[in-house]
């Protein structure tokens, strides 16, 4: 009677271990398999097969000492079996089988040198059965893991795919999220997201996209696409465009994790470090951006003691790395580095009044020259309102209104309302807050804007 609960606890612990390992290793696993098969869709299917095998075997055999290598070995064996069944394994299957035989032989040599008996592992390997324990991580994956992961990032963000497809595939392959989780994050039906992911894989296969880092001539454009997708994912988590929650922190965490991976793979790219710095610093505020019940708290009203100081330190360190890389390269600061520098100004200010708004306005001037856009101009207006007063900023905002390019962007009337309120023009401000509320797709933000409008009515 006492063994059943213990067995249940052990099975539960093994399952949790499988889930944790999958979260950490899935991106690398799929990258390794995509390198072998040349097919992202097949690689994901094989990885899923290995996951099922782990769920079946680990509760009984225990978690192997190198779970990532175990999963890779199982998946590669499934690939050999599949090629055999399809009568198409030919030279690639033979090469892979030879790779596995070489790995097993090397394992035998290592085991003999250490005085342990290799025969059980070797016989299971030659019979095509999954290994219960993989003791050498370098045997199952003979190509550099980091290089494969980098290739997968560039494949997932290939220009042949639409931006929506890039985001979905990046989160699926590298973020380890299910289609249901991604659909929920972007407020679309699960079936729609599944179709989007399937179409993305088919598009890559149809286009014959090579599993490789692009040539030097096209590298910059491809890297820009990768960074843009990661930042788009982060922004959707930081300020959700629709739905009932103002933030979706899980998306921020996934984007930050991908950014950190990319920074390790491309240590000399200043904009990679700039993006990581920006996301680290922005993430430091997540715990202070909402009340206990989920209502938004604006930047100047946040309790800064709740800002995560570890993330701030990490962000400032990443910004310093970006600046060193930029100086070594002799190029000007990129857009992510400039945005990170702006975020750093906020992070360094102990109180809102201590914020260096003049420096922030100067950085927005640089950003506007680097990547001119009406959204940058709107943010520059906010900084100028703090540095030089609302009247100066209102001139810029009114010019944006007249231009018409941000007609459907809810933050334009929101910023204008704030400036009008500071200037004592309450009736106009109230109308602008209501206009902003009608434009936003996020319920929490809509409620905040309505409340601000109502407060002016009461005043």
Buried (B, 14 or more C-beta within 10 A) or exposed (E): EEEEEEEEEEBEBBBEBBBEBBEBBBBBBBBBBBBBBBBBBBBBBBBBBBBEBBBEBBBEBBBBEBBBBBBBBBBBBBBBBBBEEEEEBEEBBEEBBEBBEEBBBEBBEBBEEEEEEBEEBBEBBEEEEBBBBBBBBEBBBEEEBBBBBBBBBBBBBBBBBEEBBBBBBBBBBBBBBBBEBBBBBBBBEBEEBBEBBEBBBEBBBEEEBEBEBBEEEEBEEBBBBBBBBBBBBBBBBBBBBBBEBBBBBBBBBBBBBBBBBBBEBBEEBBBBBBBBBBBBBBBBBBBBBBEEEEEBBEEEEBEBEEBBEEBBBBBBBBBEBBBEBBEEEEEEBBBBBBBBBBBBBBBBBEEBEEBBBBBBBBBBBBBBEBBEEBBBBBBBBBBBBBBEEBEEBBEBBEEBBEEEEBEEBBBBBBBBBBBBBBBEBBEBBBBBBBBBBEBBEBBBBBBBBBEBBEEBEEE
